[in-house]
């Protein structure tokens, strides 16, 4: 099944935020309790994260979960 626009946006956003934080895929994977290939799959829109994983990603990237779906950032401490 082809990913929809929302999935593509979230995938791109995860990668963008990871790079803004100067994190490798391995570093992000460690923060969310998974492996680097999973992060790679997320960023290439091969896999779609569920809500619990979206929450982990948002926390690891220091953003609100809604920011994974938006172009407006609200950085959290």
N, C-alpha and C positions, 0 to 999 in steps of 0.2 A: 504494500500500500504506500502510495506517495505521501510524504509529510505535507501537512497543510501550512498555511502562512504563519499561524501562531506557533507551531512547532519549530519552524525555521527561525522565527524571531527569537524564541527562547534559546535555541541552540547557539545562534550568533551572539546573543547577549551573555551567555555563560562564558564563551570564549573571550569576548571583549572585556568583561569584568575580571576574568582571571589574568589576562595580559596587563590590564591596568594596575593590578596588584603585584605584578612581577612574580607570578606564581607559575610553576611548571604544572603540567597535568598530574604528575606524580604527587606534588605537594597538595594540590586540591583534592586529589583522591584520598590522600591520608587524612585530610581534615573531615571528609565526609564518610570515611570508613569503607572505602572501596578501592579498586585498582585503577591505574592509569588508563588501561584500554577502555574501561567504562566511560571515563571522562572524554576520551577521544571519540567514542561512539556518540555521546551526547552532543559534542560540538559539531560533529559531522551529520547530525540529525538521523543517525542510524537507529538510535534508541531514544525514547521519550521518558523523562523522569516522572514518577508519580508524585503526588502531593507531599508525602513525607520526605522524599529526596529533594524536592524543590525547596522545602523548608531548610534542610541541611545545607544545600547549595547557597541559599540566601544568607544564612548565618556565616558560613565559611567565607563568603565574598563580602561580608559586612554591608549588606543591603536588605531592604524589606523585600519580602517575597513578591510583592506587586511590581517591584523594579525589574524583575526578570521578564516582565511582559510590557515594559514601558521604556521610553527613551529618556525619561526624566529620572535622575538618580537622587536618592535620599540616603546618604551614607549614615550608617549607625555605628556607634562605638563598640 
